[in-house]
Amino acid sequence: MTNDKATTRVRLDRQLIIDTGLELAESGAATISVRELGNRLGADPTAIYRHFASKDALMSALLDELTVQATASVSIPVEDWRGRLRQLSETTLGAFTRYPAIGAEATSLTTHGPGELAAIELMLEAFHRAGLRGEALVRHYALLASYVLSAAAGIARARAGHADENADTPWIDSPLLADPREFPHIAENGILLSELKDRELFLLGVDVILESAERAAERD
């Protein structure tokens, strides 16, 4: 008797698993389930662990793939160090919000993959062109990298399940209702707080770091 399950078994490799994981994340899944990933691949979920030692290893590979895409999307000439860093920040945010189940993992995973290395090199090279050296260079790189990863991951997590991952959503998801006698500053600024948008604030934070880099380079 022919074993139908055996004859329809999919031959897995790392890239196929990564590509299917991206498809699963893009469909709006809040998390990446190995079981669901196996179902999409038409394979036993345990077979995935022949290519990735753990769930964290799988998520690291998926995250690094997003970083590859974000870095490859930077098209501004190397002479414009500020524009390149701002564009990398924007493309990272775009990748994370497109695949929120993966982007949300950026605060807890270090990939050590080609995407991460390319992003680090781009940032260090840009800050070097800005005139930074030594400690000032690596500190501004670390500040920008940690800010972009954590802020973009938070926005991705908040936008998970939204129809438009590019929408500039409110920073505060509902009005702050506060007794003005106890919280006068919240009451005074409540409307302005409710008008804040996540992408706008994200880019404002990036610009603050880049301005700090310019000031540090001038001092040196």
Z-matrix of the N, CA and C atoms (Angstrom, degrees):
N
C 1 1.480
C 2 1.536 1 109.42
N 3 1.316 2 116.25 1 135.84
C 4 1.460 3 120.56 2 179.76
C 5 1.519 4 110.35 3 -79.35
N 6 1.324 5 116.86 4 134.77
C 7 1.464 6 121.88 5 177.57
C 8 1.524 7 108.08 6 -86.89
N 9 1.362 8 116.69 7 103.01
C 10 1.475 9 120.33 8 -176.53
C 11 1.506 10 111.53 9 -61.86
N 12 1.338 11 115.79 10 -36.47
C 13 1.464 12 118.72 11 -178.27
C 14 1.525 13 110.54 12 -63.01
N 15 1.357 14 114.99 13 -39.13
C 16 1.453 15 118.35 14 -179.13
C 17 1.517 16 111.54 15 -68.45
N 18 1.357 17 116.51 16 -37.92
C 19 1.458 18 119.52 17 -176.15
C 20 1.520 19 112.08 18 -72.86
N 21 1.333 20 117.66 19 -21.37
C 22 1.466 21 119.98 20 -179.36
C 23 1.525 22 111.79 21 -101.05
N 24 1.320 23 117.19 22 4.66
C 25 1.456 24 120.11 23 -178.06
C 26 1.532 25 110.52 24 -63.24
N 27 1.329 26 115.86 25 136.62
C 28 1.461 27 121.62 26 -179.33
C 29 1.523 28 109.49 27 -85.73
N 30 1.314 29 115.79 28 138.40
C 31 1.462 30 119.90 29 175.32
C 32 1.530 31 108.02 30 -83.22
N 33 1.306 32 116.84 31 112.48
C 34 1.456 33 121.36 32 -174.98
C 35 1.525 34 111.26 33 -89.20
N 36 1.307 35 114.87 34 147.88
C 37 1.464 36 121.60 35 165.90
C 38 1.518 37 107.61 36 -144.12
N 39 1.313 38 117.10 37 168.54
C 40 1.475 39 121.15 38 -173.93
C 41 1.528 40 111.86 39 -57.86
N 42 1.327 41 117.11 40 -44.82
C 43 1.460 42 119.23 41 -175.26
C 44 1.520 43 111.77 42 -67.54
N 45 1.331 44 117.35 43 -37.38
C 46 1.462 45 119.93 44 176.90
C 47 1.515 46 110.73 45 -63.28
N 48 1.314 47 116.66 46 -41.43
C 49 1.467 48 120.63 47 178.97
C 50 1.525 49 110.13 48 -64.77
N 51 1.326 50 117.52 49 -43.02
C 52 1.465 51 121.15 50 179.39
C 53 1.529 52 110.72 51 -63.81
N 54 1.332 53 116.58 52 -46.05
C 55 1.468 54 120.15 53 -179.63
C 56 1.531 55 110.97 54 -61.18
N 57 1.314 56 116.85 55 -40.65
C 58 1.470 57 120.42 56 179.85
C 59 1.519 58 110.75 57 -71.23
N 60 1.335 59 116.92 58 -34.77
C 61 1.456 60 120.14 59 175.19
C 62 1.512 61 112.22 60 -62.79
N 63 1.325 62 116.74 61 -38.02
C 64 1.464 63 120.81 62 176.38
C 65 1.528 64 110.51 63 -65.24
N 66 1.323 65 116.51 64 -42.00
C 67 1.465 66 119.77 65 177.75
C 68 1.527 67 110.89 66 -60.86
N 69 1.319 68 116.15 67 -41.84
C 70 1.459 69 120.23 68 179.56
C 71 1.525 70 110.62 69 -64.06
N 72 1.324 71 116.78 70 -43.25
C 73 1.464 72 120.56 71 -179.68
C 74 1.520 73 111.52 72 -67.05
N 75 1.331 74 116.59 73 -37.87
C 76 1.464 75 120.31 74 -178.38
C 77 1.523 76 111.82 75 -69.98
N 78 1.320 77 116.89 76 -22.31
C 79 1.468 78 120.05 77 -179.12
C 80 1.524 79 112.16 78 -73.86
N 81 1.337 80 117.00 79 -5.38
C 82 1.456 81 120.24 80 177.12
C 83 1.506 82 114.44 81 106.01
N 84 1.321 83 118.16 82 6.06
C 85 1.459 84 120.94 83 178.86
C 86 1.522 85 110.08 84 -60.42
N 87 1.333 86 116.32 85 135.63
C 88 1.468 87 120.34 86 -179.76
C 89 1.521 88 111.28 87 -74.51
N 90 1.328 89 116.50 88 -29.10
C 91 1.452 90 122.08 89 177.38
C 92 1.528 91 108.75 90 -140.40
N 93 1.323 92 115.37 91 161.84
C 94 1.455 93 120.57 92 175.56
C 95 1.530 94 107.78 93 -95.62
N 96 1.312 95 116.74 94 113.42
C 97 1.459 96 122.64 95 177.19
C 98 1.522 97 109.11 96 -96.80
N 99 1.334 98 116.57 97 127.86
C 100 1.464 99 119.87 98 178.30
C 101 1.525 100 110.06 99 -62.21
N 102 1.314 101 116.15 100 -35.49
C 103 1.462 102 119.45 101 178.28
C 104 1.536 103 110.67 102 -63.31
N 105 1.351 104 116.95 103 -47.10
C 106 1.456 105 120.13 104 179.29
C 107 1.522 106 111.07 105 -66.15
N 108 1.321 107 116.34 106 -36.81
C 109 1.457 108 120.15 107 177.57
C 110 1.531 109 110.37 108 -62.73
N 111 1.339 110 116.43 109 -41.95
C 112 1.457 111 120.19 110 176.35
C 113 1.511 112 112.00 111 -61.66
N 114 1.343 113 116.41 112 -40.59
C 115 1.467 114 120.26 113 178.20
C 116 1.525 115 111.07 114 -61.61
N 117 1.326 116 116.40 115 -42.05
C 118 1.470 117 119.58 116 179.92
C 119 1.527 118 111.56 117 -65.82
N 120 1.316 119 115.40 118 -34.02
C 121 1.455 120 120.31 119 -179.66
C 122 1.530 121 112.31 120 -80.28
N 123 1.336 122 115.70 121 -13.79
C 124 1.455 123 119.03 122 -174.48
C 125 1.511 124 112.00 123 69.41
N 126 1.351 125 115.52 124 35.57
C 127 1.460 126 120.85 125 -175.74
C 128 1.515 127 109.63 126 -136.42
N 129 1.317 128 115.36 127 159.70
C 130 1.461 129 120.66 128 173.25
C 131 1.531 130 107.95 129 -63.93
N 132 1.339 131 118.35 130 127.48
C 133 1.468 132 119.85 131 -178.16
C 134 1.525 133 113.41 132 -55.04
N 135 1.341 134 117.70 133 -31.70
C 136 1.462 135 119.05 134 -179.03
C 137 1.529 136 111.81 135 -64.77
N 138 1.342 137 116.91 136 -22.14
C 139 1.470 138 119.92 137 179.49
C 140 1.529 139 111.53 138 -65.77
N 141 1.320 140 116.29 139 -24.43
C 142 1.466 141 120.25 140 179.24
C 143 1.522 142 110.07 141 -62.41
N 144 1.335 143 116.42 142 -33.59
C 145 1.461 144 120.18 143 -177.29
C 146 1.526 145 112.92 144 -74.77
N 147 1.323 146 117.50 145 -3.94
C 148 1.460 147 119.22 146 171.13
C 149 1.530 148 110.43 147 -76.59
N 150 1.339 149 115.79 148 -18.91
C 151 1.468 150 120.93 149 -178.70
C 152 1.526 151 112.33 150 -108.71
N 153 1.317 152 116.90 151 -21.19
C 154 1.467 153 121.91 152 178.39
C 155 1.524 154 107.89 153 -133.53
N 156 1.308 155 116.17 154 128.45
C 157 1.463 156 120.40 155 -172.92
C 158 1.523 157 113.43 156 -66.45
N 159 1.320 158 116.96 157 -23.79
C 160 1.465 159 120.81 158 -176.62
C 161 1.518 160 109.44 159 -158.78
N 162 1.331 161 116.20 160 172.46
C 163 1.465 162 120.71 161 175.85
C 164 1.530 163 110.07 162 -63.29
N 165 1.337 164 116.83 163 -38.13
C 166 1.464 165 119.79 164 177.93
C 167 1.526 166 111.37 165 -62.79
N 168 1.336 167 117.03 166 -38.55
C 169 1.463 168 120.21 167 178.70
C 170 1.522 169 110.75 168 -64.64
N 171 1.321 170 116.76 169 -38.62
C 172 1.467 171 121.14 170 176.63
C 173 1.517 172 110.47 171 -64.10
N 174 1.338 173 116.89 172 -47.87
C 175 1.453 174 120.23 173 -178.88
C 176 1.527 175 111.32 174 -65.02
N 177 1.328 176 117.40 175 -35.12
C 178 1.468 177 120.41 176 177.02
C 179 1.516 178 110.87 177 -63.22
N 180 1.335 179 116.50 178 -41.03
C 181 1.466 180 120.25 179 178.79
C 182 1.526 181 110.91 180 -65.30
N 183 1.328 182 116.53 181 -40.84
C 184 1.462 183 120.18 182 178.38
C 185 1.526 184 110.84 183 -65.70
N 186 1.322 185 116.41 184 -42.31
C 187 1.463 186 120.38 185 179.07
C 188 1.522 187 110.87 186 -64.56
N 189 1.321 188 116.79 187 -40.65
C 190 1.459 189 119.19 188 179.45
C 191 1.524 190 111.16 189 -65.05
N 192 1.327 191 116.63 190 -33.89
C 193 1.470 192 120.11 191 176.66
C 194 1.527 193 110.41 192 -62.46
N 195 1.331 194 117.29 193 -39.99
C 196 1.467 195 120.09 194 176.60
C 197 1.526 196 110.56 195 -63.72
N 198 1.331 197 116.35 196 -39.28
C 199 1.456 198 120.16 197 -180.00
C 200 1.522 199 111.01 198 -67.38
N 201 1.326 200 116.82 199 -37.04
C 202 1.470 201 120.71 200 173.89
C 203 1.526 202 109.65 201 -57.57
N 204 1.331 203 116.46 202 -47.88
C 205 1.461 204 120.88 203 -178.27
C 206 1.530 205 111.27 204 -63.80
N 207 1.333 206 116.47 205 -44.55
C 208 1.462 207 120.29 206 -178.05
C 209 1.521 208 111.01 207 -63.58
N 210 1.329 209 117.08 208 -43.37
C 211 1.463 210 120.90 209 -178.78
C 212 1.524 211 111.32 210 -68.47
N 213 1.329 212 115.95 211 -40.93
C 214 1.467 213 120.23 212 -179.96
C 215 1.522 214 111.96 213 -65.56
N 216 1.336 215 117.12 214 -22.26
C 217 1.465 216 120.94 215 -178.71
C 218 1.524 217 112.99 216 -80.68
N 219 1.316 218 117.68 217 -8.58
C 220 1.469 219 120.65 218 179.47
C 221 1.530 220 108.51 219 -74.78
N 222 1.317 221 115.48 220 115.68
C 223 1.466 222 121.13 221 -174.38
C 224 1.523 223 113.62 222 -116.96
N 225 1.312 224 117.94 223 -5.71
C 226 1.468 225 121.35 224 -179.16
C 227 1.528 226 109.40 225 -70.12
N 228 1.329 227 118.33 226 137.52
C 229 1.474 228 121.41 227 -177.43
C 230 1.526 229 112.54 228 -56.44
N 231 1.337 230 115.51 229 149.83
C 232 1.461 231 120.61 230 -175.67
C 233 1.525 232 112.45 231 -61.58
N 234 1.325 233 116.81 232 -24.57
C 235 1.470 234 119.16 233 -179.92
C 236 1.523 235 112.00 234 -64.50
N 237 1.312 236 117.63 235 -27.54
C 238 1.461 237 121.94 236 -179.67
C 239 1.535 238 108.54 237 -93.72
N 240 1.339 239 115.48 238 77.99
C 241 1.466 240 119.83 239 -174.18
C 242 1.525 241 111.63 240 -61.51
N 243 1.319 242 116.82 241 -39.73
C 244 1.459 243 120.02 242 -178.44
C 245 1.536 244 110.60 243 -66.89
N 246 1.348 245 116.52 244 -44.01
C 247 1.456 246 119.85 245 179.37
C 248 1.521 247 111.97 246 -62.55
N 249 1.342 248 117.36 247 -37.87
C 250 1.462 249 120.67 248 179.92
C 251 1.538 250 111.40 249 -65.68
N 252 1.310 251 116.37 250 -41.94
C 253 1.460 252 119.03 251 -179.37
C 254 1.526 253 111.14 252 -69.72
N 255 1.315 254 116.31 253 -37.02
C 256 1.457 255 118.65 254 177.68
C 257 1.529 256 110.64 255 -67.80
N 258 1.338 257 116.37 256 -40.39
C 259 1.462 258 119.47 257 179.32
C 260 1.529 259 110.62 258 -66.79
N 261 1.331 260 117.93 259 -40.61
C 262 1.466 261 119.94 260 176.68
C 263 1.520 262 110.98 261 -60.29
N 264 1.322 263 116.51 262 -40.09
C 265 1.467 264 120.21 263 178.13
C 266 1.523 265 110.51 264 -62.87
N 267 1.331 266 116.73 265 -43.59
C 268 1.464 267 120.76 266 -179.89
C 269 1.532 268 111.96 267 -66.43
N 270 1.338 269 116.64 268 -42.27
C 271 1.464 270 118.61 269 -179.11
C 272 1.526 271 111.07 270 -69.31
N 273 1.320 272 117.07 271 -31.76
C 274 1.467 273 120.34 272 175.75
C 275 1.520 274 110.28 273 -66.03
N 276 1.325 275 116.55 274 -45.63
C 277 1.458 276 119.95 275 177.27
C 278 1.528 277 110.28 276 -60.47
N 279 1.333 278 117.15 277 -43.11
C 280 1.456 279 120.45 278 179.49
C 281 1.518 280 112.50 279 -61.31
N 282 1.346 281 116.52 280 -42.15
C 283 1.468 282 119.93 281 179.58
C 284 1.519 283 111.31 282 -66.57
N 285 1.317 284 116.63 283 -41.54
C 286 1.466 285 120.12 284 -178.21
C 287 1.522 286 111.71 285 -66.94
N 288 1.331 287 117.11 286 -39.29
C 289 1.467 288 118.68 287 -179.24
C 290 1.520 289 112.06 288 -77.35
N 291 1.324 290 117.40 289 -23.10
C 292 1.468 291 119.98 290 175.21
C 293 1.527 292 110.67 291 -72.84
N 294 1.338 293 115.41 292 -33.91
C 295 1.469 294 121.18 293 179.94
C 296 1.535 295 109.01 294 -124.74
N 297 1.325 296 117.70 295 68.60
C 298 1.472 297 120.14 296 -170.27
C 299 1.518 298 114.78 297 -61.06
N 300 1.328 299 117.83 298 -32.78
C 301 1.469 300 119.22 299 -179.34
C 302 1.517 301 111.14 300 -64.80
N 303 1.326 302 116.95 301 -25.02
C 304 1.465 303 121.38 302 177.73
C 305 1.525 304 109.89 303 -92.16
N 306 1.327 305 117.12 304 -47.21
C 307 1.456 306 120.84 305 -178.45
C 308 1.509 307 113.49 306 -57.99
N 309 1.325 308 116.71 307 -33.88
C 310 1.461 309 120.41 308 -179.26
C 311 1.517 310 112.49 309 -65.27
N 312 1.338 311 117.47 310 -16.20
C 313 1.464 312 121.45 311 -179.01
C 314 1.528 313 112.51 312 -84.54
N 315 1.325 314 118.09 313 -4.41
C 316 1.468 315 121.00 314 -171.17
C 317 1.524 316 113.03 315 -64.44
N 318 1.326 317 118.00 316 -23.68
C 319 1.461 318 119.82 317 -178.44
C 320 1.519 319 112.75 318 -79.46
N 321 1.324 320 117.92 319 -14.61
C 322 1.467 321 120.10 320 -175.09
C 323 1.521 322 114.18 321 -118.53
N 324 1.337 323 118.43 322 -3.99
C 325 1.458 324 121.17 323 -176.61
C 326 1.530 325 111.29 324 -123.21
N 327 1.317 326 115.59 325 139.35
C 328 1.454 327 122.58 326 169.64
C 329 1.512 328 106.75 327 -117.07
N 330 1.325 329 117.58 328 121.73
C 331 1.456 330 119.47 329 -168.65
C 332 1.528 331 113.84 330 -85.99
N 333 1.329 332 117.84 331 -33.46
C 334 1.473 333 122.78 332 -174.05
C 335 1.530 334 111.73 333 57.28
N 336 1.319 335 116.52 334 20.10
C 337 1.452 336 121.05 335 -178.14
C 338 1.514 337 112.60 336 -94.56
N 339 1.328 338 117.02 337 -179.04
C 340 1.474 339 120.91 338 -177.98
C 341 1.523 340 112.77 339 -63.29
N 342 1.321 341 118.45 340 -33.31
C 343 1.457 342 120.28 341 178.28
C 344 1.510 343 111.81 342 -65.92
N 345 1.322 344 115.88 343 -46.67
C 346 1.459 345 119.90 344 179.38
C 347 1.524 346 110.93 345 -62.92
N 348 1.324 347 117.40 346 -43.37
C 349 1.464 348 120.65 347 179.36
C 350 1.525 349 111.43 348 -63.07
N 351 1.330 350 117.14 349 -40.41
C 352 1.465 351 120.36 350 179.00
C 353 1.524 352 111.02 351 -64.93
N 354 1.331 353 117.19 352 -39.84
C 355 1.464 354 120.73 353 179.23
C 356 1.531 355 110.89 354 -66.99
N 357 1.326 356 116.79 355 -41.93
C 358 1.467 357 120.22 356 177.93
C 359 1.526 358 110.33 357 -61.75
N 360 1.330 359 116.72 358 -45.88
C 361 1.462 360 120.55 359 -179.58
C 362 1.523 361 110.82 360 -61.79
N 363 1.330 362 117.06 361 -42.19
C 364 1.467 363 120.26 362 179.63
C 365 1.527 364 110.63 363 -61.15
N 366 1.328 365 116.88 364 -44.99
C 367 1.463 366 120.04 365 -178.01
C 368 1.523 367 111.43 366 -67.55
N 369 1.341 368 117.25 367 -44.39
C 370 1.462 369 119.61 368 178.90
C 371 1.532 370 110.92 369 -62.49
N 372 1.322 371 116.75 370 -42.30
C 373 1.458 372 120.44 371 179.69
C 374 1.526 373 111.24 372 -63.22
N 375 1.333 374 116.29 373 -40.52
C 376 1.464 375 120.19 374 -179.73
C 377 1.528 376 111.19 375 -66.34
N 378 1.312 377 117.23 376 -44.80
C 379 1.465 378 119.54 377 179.14
C 380 1.540 379 110.78 378 -67.56
N 381 1.330 380 116.89 379 -30.90
C 382 1.467 381 119.95 380 174.58
C 383 1.525 382 109.79 381 -63.82
N 384 1.338 383 117.39 382 -43.35
C 385 1.465 384 120.70 383 177.32
C 386 1.523 385 111.61 384 -64.53
N 387 1.332 386 116.26 385 -27.18
C 388 1.465 387 119.58 386 177.88
C 389 1.525 388 111.61 387 -70.43
N 390 1.341 389 116.31 388 -15.65
C 391 1.455 390 120.29 389 179.43
C 392 1.509 391 114.06 390 108.97
N 393 1.320 392 117.73 391 4.56
C 394 1.455 393 120.80 392 -179.79
C 395 1.527 394 110.30 393 -84.99
N 396 1.330 395 114.76 394 147.67
C 397 1.447 396 121.09 395 177.32
C 398 1.530 397 109.12 396 -141.35
N 399 1.332 398 114.88 397 157.01
C 400 1.451 399 120.15 398 172.03
C 401 1.518 400 114.51 399 57.67
N 402 1.315 401 115.37 400 -132.02
C 403 1.461 402 121.35 401 -174.87
C 404 1.524 403 112.36 402 -61.11
N 405 1.331 404 117.04 403 -41.32
C 406 1.465 405 119.94 404 179.92
C 407 1.523 406 110.86 405 -61.73
N 408 1.334 407 116.75 406 -37.87
C 409 1.463 408 121.10 407 -179.83
C 410 1.529 409 110.73 408 -65.61
N 411 1.331 410 116.22 409 -51.67
C 412 1.472 411 118.26 410 -174.80
C 413 1.523 412 111.40 411 -70.33
N 414 1.327 413 117.01 412 -31.52
C 415 1.468 414 118.72 413 178.55
C 416 1.532 415 111.01 414 -67.50
N 417 1.316 416 117.16 415 -41.33
C 418 1.468 417 118.67 416 179.35
C 419 1.525 418 110.91 417 -70.65
N 420 1.336 419 116.76 418 -35.90
C 421 1.466 420 118.42 419 173.50
C 422 1.525 421 110.72 420 -59.27
N 423 1.337 422 116.64 421 -49.31
C 424 1.464 423 120.28 422 -177.58
C 425 1.527 424 111.34 423 -63.64
N 426 1.323 425 116.50 424 -37.84
C 427 1.463 426 120.50 425 179.25
C 428 1.525 427 110.62 426 -64.07
N 429 1.333 428 116.46 427 -47.49
C 430 1.463 429 119.54 428 -179.58
C 431 1.523 430 111.17 429 -66.17
N 432 1.328 431 117.15 430 -45.19
C 433 1.464 432 120.45 431 -177.88
C 434 1.520 433 111.43 432 -61.46
N 435 1.333 434 116.96 433 -46.49
C 436 1.462 435 119.20 434 -178.29
C 437 1.523 436 111.15 435 -67.42
N 438 1.336 437 116.76 436 -37.72
C 439 1.468 438 119.35 437 178.59
C 440 1.519 439 111.41 438 -65.46
N 441 1.335 440 116.97 439 -49.41
C 442 1.464 441 120.32 440 -177.14
C 443 1.531 442 110.74 441 -61.58
N 444 1.321 443 116.91 442 -45.83
C 445 1.466 444 119.93 443 -177.44
C 446 1.531 445 111.28 444 -64.46
N 447 1.332 446 116.78 445 -46.83
C 448 1.463 447 119.04 446 -176.43
C 449 1.526 448 111.75 447 -71.01
N 450 1.331 449 117.39 448 -42.98
C 451 1.462 450 120.22 449 -178.88
C 452 1.525 451 111.06 450 -68.47
N 453 1.327 452 117.31 451 -43.81
C 454 1.473 453 120.47 452 179.66
C 455 1.523 454 110.88 453 -65.68
N 456 1.332 455 117.26 454 -37.89
C 457 1.467 456 120.43 455 177.60
C 458 1.527 457 110.87 456 -64.46
N 459 1.329 458 116.66 457 -40.85
C 460 1.461 459 120.00 458 178.51
C 461 1.518 460 112.33 459 -64.42
N 462 1.337 461 116.59 460 -41.61
C 463 1.462 462 120.19 461 178.05
C 464 1.525 463 110.29 462 -65.95
N 465 1.333 464 116.69 463 -41.26
C 466 1.473 465 120.35 464 178.41
C 467 1.521 466 110.64 465 -60.22
N 468 1.319 467 116.25 466 -43.36
C 469 1.466 468 120.33 467 179.66
C 470 1.532 469 110.50 468 -62.95
N 471 1.325 470 116.71 469 -40.79
C 472 1.464 471 120.43 470 -178.70
C 473 1.520 472 112.34 471 -69.78
N 474 1.336 473 116.70 472 -29.75
C 475 1.466 474 120.27 473 -176.78
C 476 1.519 475 113.44 474 -91.27
N 477 1.328 476 117.79 475 -4.42
C 478 1.464 477 120.95 476 -177.56
C 479 1.522 478 110.10 477 -54.22
N 480 1.330 479 115.79 478 128.40
C 481 1.458 480 120.57 479 178.73
C 482 1.514 481 114.15 480 91.73
N 483 1.348 482 118.16 481 -7.81
C 484 1.465 483 120.62 482 178.00
C 485 1.525 484 109.76 483 -75.63
N 486 1.302 485 116.18 484 148.01
C 487 1.468 486 120.43 485 -178.42
C 488 1.523 487 111.64 486 -66.42
N 489 1.320 488 117.27 487 -37.76
C 490 1.461 489 121.48 488 -177.21
C 491 1.516 490 109.13 489 -116.56
N 492 1.341 491 116.42 490 104.81
C 493 1.459 492 119.26 491 -177.41
C 494 1.519 493 112.18 492 -70.76
N 495 1.344 494 117.98 493 -13.65
C 496 1.463 495 121.27 494 -179.20
C 497 1.527 496 113.14 495 -93.92
N 498 1.315 497 117.12 496 -2.28
C 499 1.466 498 120.01 497 -179.15
C 500 1.523 499 110.29 498 -63.57
N 501 1.334 500 115.89 499 141.13
C 502 1.466 501 120.99 500 177.48
C 503 1.519 502 107.47 501 -86.38
N 504 1.313 503 116.76 502 92.09
C 505 1.453 504 121.79 503 -171.86
C 506 1.526 505 111.68 504 -84.96
N 507 1.330 506 117.39 505 158.52
C 508 1.469 507 120.30 506 -179.18
C 509 1.524 508 111.76 507 -61.55
N 510 1.320 509 116.44 508 143.60
C 511 1.458 510 121.62 509 177.14
C 512 1.519 511 110.17 510 -70.26
N 513 1.325 512 116.34 511 -38.46
C 514 1.466 513 122.22 512 174.72
C 515 1.519 514 107.13 513 -106.80
N 516 1.327 515 116.43 514 122.28
C 517 1.468 516 119.49 515 -170.49
C 518 1.527 517 114.43 516 -76.25
N 519 1.333 518 117.48 517 -10.48
C 520 1.463 519 120.28 518 177.18
C 521 1.525 520 108.63 519 -154.78
N 522 1.335 521 118.27 520 155.33
C 523 1.470 522 120.81 521 -178.20
C 524 1.527 523 111.66 522 -59.58
N 525 1.329 524 115.19 523 145.68
C 526 1.457 525 120.45 524 175.97
C 527 1.527 526 108.49 525 -87.27
N 528 1.299 527 115.76 526 108.84
C 529 1.463 528 120.84 527 179.70
C 530 1.524 529 108.38 528 -93.15
N 531 1.320 530 115.72 529 108.01
C 532 1.457 531 120.46 530 -174.92
C 533 1.524 532 110.68 531 -133.87
N 534 1.318 533 116.17 532 143.23
C 535 1.459 534 122.29 533 176.04
C 536 1.525 535 108.39 534 -68.78
N 537 1.344 536 118.77 535 116.51
C 538 1.468 537 120.87 536 -176.49
C 539 1.518 538 113.60 537 -61.54
N 540 1.333 539 117.53 538 -21.27
C 541 1.470 540 119.52 539 178.58
C 542 1.530 541 110.67 540 -73.00
N 543 1.317 542 116.71 541 -31.66
C 544 1.459 543 120.97 542 -179.15
C 545 1.517 544 112.57 543 -96.36
N 546 1.335 545 116.44 544 -32.90
C 547 1.465 546 121.79 545 -177.38
C 548 1.532 547 109.33 546 -128.48
N 549 1.330 548 117.28 547 67.86
C 550 1.469 549 119.66 548 -173.65
C 551 1.530 550 113.96 549 -63.49
N 552 1.325 551 118.06 550 -34.70
C 553 1.463 552 119.59 551 -177.60
C 554 1.527 553 111.45 552 -73.89
N 555 1.317 554 117.17 553 -34.25
C 556 1.460 555 119.39 554 174.64
C 557 1.526 556 109.62 555 -64.80
N 558 1.319 557 116.53 556 -44.89
C 559 1.467 558 120.41 557 -179.61
C 560 1.522 559 110.89 558 -62.55
N 561 1.318 560 116.62 559 -39.99
C 562 1.468 561 120.42 560 -177.69
C 563 1.533 562 111.60 561 -68.39
N 564 1.327 563 116.62 562 -35.40
C 565 1.464 564 120.64 563 -174.21
C 566 1.522 565 114.00 564 -108.95
N 567 1.329 566 116.98 565 12.90
C 568 1.452 567 121.18 566 -175.39
C 569 1.518 568 114.18 567 -57.25
N 570 1.333 569 116.84 568 -43.12
C 571 1.472 570 120.00 569 -178.68
C 572 1.522 571 110.59 570 -65.83
N 573 1.343 572 116.32 571 -44.62
C 574 1.465 573 120.03 572 179.29
C 575 1.525 574 111.05 573 -62.83
N 576 1.326 575 117.47 574 -39.30
C 577 1.459 576 120.82 575 177.87
C 578 1.524 577 111.19 576 -62.16
N 579 1.318 578 115.99 577 -40.16
C 580 1.472 579 119.87 578 -178.36
C 581 1.523 580 112.48 579 -69.83
N 582 1.343 581 116.67 580 -18.71
C 583 1.464 582 120.83 581 -178.60
C 584 1.526 583 112.50 582 -88.68
N 585 1.323 584 118.19 583 -7.48
C 586 1.458 585 121.25 584 -179.37
C 587 1.529 586 110.29 585 -67.07
N 588 1.335 587 116.77 586 139.21
C 589 1.463 588 122.92 587 -179.92
C 590 1.531 589 109.74 588 -115.42
N 591 1.339 590 115.60 589 143.60
C 592 1.455 591 118.85 590 -172.69
C 593 1.532 592 113.55 591 -65.28
N 594 1.328 593 118.25 592 -44.68
C 595 1.465 594 120.20 593 -178.60
C 596 1.519 595 111.42 594 -66.36
N 597 1.329 596 116.59 595 -40.18
C 598 1.456 597 121.24 596 178.42
C 599 1.530 598 110.48 597 -60.42
N 600 1.326 599 117.22 598 -44.29
C 601 1.461 600 120.97 599 179.35
C 602 1.523 601 111.09 600 -67.97
N 603 1.327 602 116.17 601 -38.53
C 604 1.460 603 120.88 602 178.16
C 605 1.522 604 110.66 603 -57.17
N 606 1.317 605 116.86 604 -49.54
C 607 1.459 606 121.13 605 -178.71
C 608 1.523 607 111.96 606 -69.75
N 609 1.326 608 117.16 607 -31.51
C 610 1.458 609 120.36 608 175.31
C 611 1.525 610 109.98 609 -62.43
N 612 1.337 611 116.63 610 -42.56
C 613 1.458 612 120.29 611 177.55
C 614 1.517 613 112.28 612 -62.57
N 615 1.337 614 116.70 613 -40.54
C 616 1.465 615 120.70 614 176.89
C 617 1.526 616 109.85 615 -60.42
N 618 1.326 617 116.92 616 -46.15
C 619 1.464 618 120.75 617 -178.27
C 620 1.528 619 111.85 618 -63.26
N 621 1.329 620 117.32 619 -36.06
C 622 1.472 621 120.48 620 178.04
C 623 1.527 622 110.24 621 -62.21
N 624 1.327 623 116.95 622 -41.79
C 625 1.465 624 120.79 623 179.11
C 626 1.526 625 110.81 624 -66.51
N 627 1.323 626 117.22 625 -40.65
C 628 1.464 627 120.45 626 179.76
C 629 1.528 628 111.15 627 -67.36
N 630 1.316 629 116.70 628 -36.71
C 631 1.471 630 120.15 629 176.60
C 632 1.530 631 110.39 630 -65.78
N 633 1.326 632 116.21 631 -37.51
C 634 1.469 633 120.25 632 176.27
C 635 1.526 634 110.63 633 -62.66
N 636 1.338 635 116.53 634 -39.65
C 637 1.467 636 120.74 635 177.80
C 638 1.531 637 111.00 636 -62.53
N 639 1.326 638 116.97 637 -41.84
C 640 1.462 639 120.93 638 178.88
C 641 1.527 640 110.99 639 -61.89
N 642 1.322 641 116.77 640 -43.59
C 643 1.462 642 121.02 641 -179.69
C 644 1.532 643 110.22 642 -65.16
N 645 1.332 644 116.61 643 -41.05
C 646 1.464 645 120.29 644 179.61
C 647 1.519 646 111.03 645 -64.57
N 648 1.335 647 116.91 646 -39.35
C 649 1.470 648 120.59 647 179.16
C 650 1.531 649 110.67 648 -65.67
N 651 1.327 650 116.31 649 -37.89
C 652 1.472 651 120.08 650 179.34
C 653 1.529 652 111.30 651 -65.56
N 654 1.344 653 116.27 652 -35.99
C 655 1.465 654 119.73 653 178.90
C 656 1.521 655 111.44 654 -68.04
N 657 1.350 656 115.13 655 -33.47
C 658 1.473 657 118.79 656 -179.85
C 659 1.526 658 110.45 657 -76.48
